[in-house]
Every structure is written in C-alpha cells, then in structure tokens.
Amino acid sequence: MRQPKGTLVADGELATLTFRRTYRHRIEHVWEAISTPEGLRGWLMATTATLEPRMGGRIEMVSGPAQFHSAGTILTWDPPRVLEYEWNVEPVPVMPEGEHAIFRWDLTADGEVTHVIVTYRRLTLQTSRGFLPGAHVLLDRFEAQLDGAALPAFQPRFEELRAEYPEWSHAPAAGE
C-alpha cells in the first residue's frame, strides 16, 4: 500500500517530523518490530541494538545506512501502544553538532490493522533535510519487513523520495 509522505515543521534551528502510517498487521507484530533487537535488525539496519524494556531503560544502537551510534533513555514504555526514547548521536561530519532528538511511536489497534504515528522531535533543521526522505525509506522497509517482502534498497529509494520532498530534502545552496 502506498503510504503518505511525512511532514516537517521547523521551529528555529530545530524541526519535528511526523509520519502517519497504517499497517495490515496486528499491533503486537508491529510492536515487536520496533521494540526488540531482532525486529530492528532488518528494516532499521541495526547491526547492534540494546533495549532495556522499561521506562528509564537504556536504548543504544548502531543503525541506519550510515551506521550512526545512538544512545539514550526510554522515556515512555507502554507496550504495545507507545515507545518514546532519546536519540543522541555524537558529532560526526554529516551532523557536526550531533543530535539530541526524541523519537516516538504511537500505535493504535483497529482489529487486524495498526495505525501508527511516528514523531521525530528536536532534530536539527540541517539533519532533518535528509532525515525526512531517509525516515520515509526506513518506514517503507519497515512495512516490507512486516509483510515478509524483500526490503527496498536504501539509497535508490532515498534518491526517488528526495524528489517527493523537494522543499526539505536538499540543503540550501550558499547564499540562499
């Protein structure tokens, strides 16, 4: 099923990204894919993932196409409805200031269907430009994993989606 685009709301130098998705899977299946190391390995490309399944627990992973090392605290653990955690990344060349964002998953069951709102808050505006199409690709991979289908290759799908997010997915040229 073709899923809707995400939105970006800028607030100074920070941004909030929001994606609304519907998956034809039971909420427990969706929860497992976001809250276990096994679930994160495929769609999120997590080579390592540690989650202490409780509020205040530690979450740490190396994930995504760039294999960023992130660490933080689980802020909300309400299985199988809400998972919210810090996404802290130390400075790296593509994120010169690092990141100290909050990721949140809200799941709502509707029989055999799960409605999901994914919110990424407090991302730097610079990072959010590539993160918007990148997160879209990861959510496409998430859906494919839930469906038991082949996961789309990240980079080709990212390039396709950059064209769908023209106002945000390209860094401004010097002087803009």
N, C-alpha and C positions, 0 to 999 in steps of 0.2 A: 504494500500500500504506500502511496506517495505521501510523505509526511510534510507538514507545514514548515516554513522557514522559521528560524529563531528571530528574536528581536534584540536590539541593543539600545539601551537607554544610557546616555552619557550624563555624568554629574561631575563637572570639572575634569579632573585628570583620571577619574575612575569611571567604571561602567558596570552595568548589570546586564547579563544576557539571560534570556528566558526562552525555553523550548517547551512546547506542548505537544505531546505525542500520545497516540493510542496504539496499544499492542494487543493482539489477539491471543493473549496468554493470561493465565491465572496470576493473581497478584503475588503468590508465593514464588512462582517461577521467576517473575521479574525481580522480586526482592533478592533472590539468591544470586542473580547475575550482577547486582550492584553491591552486595554486602559480603561476598566471600572471595578469597583469593582465587579460587577456581573460576568463579564467574567473571572476574576482572581480567584474567589472563588473555582471553581471546579478543573480545571487542575493544578493550582498552589497551591492548598490547602490553599488559603489565608483566614485566619479567620477574619482579618481586612485588609482593603485596602482603602487608601485615595489618590486620584489623583486630582490635580488642572490642568484641561485640557488646558495647555498653556505652552509655553516656559518660563522657570523661575519658573514654578509652583512647588509645593511640591508633592513628592510621598513618601508615608510611608505605610508599610505593615508588617504584621506578616504572614509568608508564608513558604511553603515547608514542607517536612516531619519533620524537626527539629524545625519548627515554629520560625525561626530567625526573629528578629525585624530589619528591614532595613528602612533607610530614606535617602532622597537625593533630588536633584533638577532635574526637567525635563530640559534636555539640548537641545533637539530637539523635537518639536511637529508639525508634518506636516501630519495631517490626510488626507487620510488613508495610507500614504506611509512610514513615518519614526517616530519612537518613540525611543528616547535615553534618558537614565536617570542614575543618580548616584545610586549605591547600596552600601550604607555604613552600616556596621554592627560593633557594638562594640565588643571588645574581649570576646570570650566565649571559653570554654575548647577545642572544636574542631577547633577553629580559634583563637589561642592565641594572634595574632596580630590584630585581627579584619579584616575587608576588606574595601577597598575603591576602588571599581571597577566601571566600566561603562558598562551598558547593552544597546544594540542597536538592534532594529528590523527594517529591510528594507523590505518592501512589494512591489511587482510588480504584477499588474493585467495582466492576459492573458485570457480575456473572463471570463469564469466561474471558472478559476483556478487562484490561487495566489502563486507566488514564493516568498519564504521568506529566508532571510539571518539573522540569529541571531548571534550576536557577543558579547562575554563577554570579556572585556579588563581589564587589570591591576589586575587580580586575583592573589593572591599569588600562587606560584607554589604548595605549600603544599595543599591549598584548592582546586586547580584545579584538583588534582589527583582524588578526589571523585566527584568533580563537573562535570567532563566530562561525566561519565555514569549517574550521577544524572540528569543533564540537558537533556540528551537523554531521560530518563524516563519521565521527565516533558513534553517534546515535544511529546512523544507518547501519554501521557494523553491529551495534547492539541489537537492532531489530533482526538482522540476518542471523546472529547467534541464537536469539530466542527461537527463530523459525527453523533452525537446523540447516540453514543455507550457507553457501560459501560467503565468507566475509569480503566485502569490497576492498580492493587495494586502496590504501590511504591516499597516496599522492595523486593518482589520476582523478579520483573522486573529489579531492580538495581543489584541484585546478578547475574542474567543472563548476563547483559550487562558488568559487571566487567570483565567477561571472554573475551568479544569482544574488550576491551581496556586494554590488559594486561600490555603494556608498561607504562601506565599512571595511572591506577586506583588502584594500590597497592602501599602503601607507602614503600619506600626502608627499608630494614632491617638494623639494626645497623651495621655500618662498610661498607655499600655499597656506 
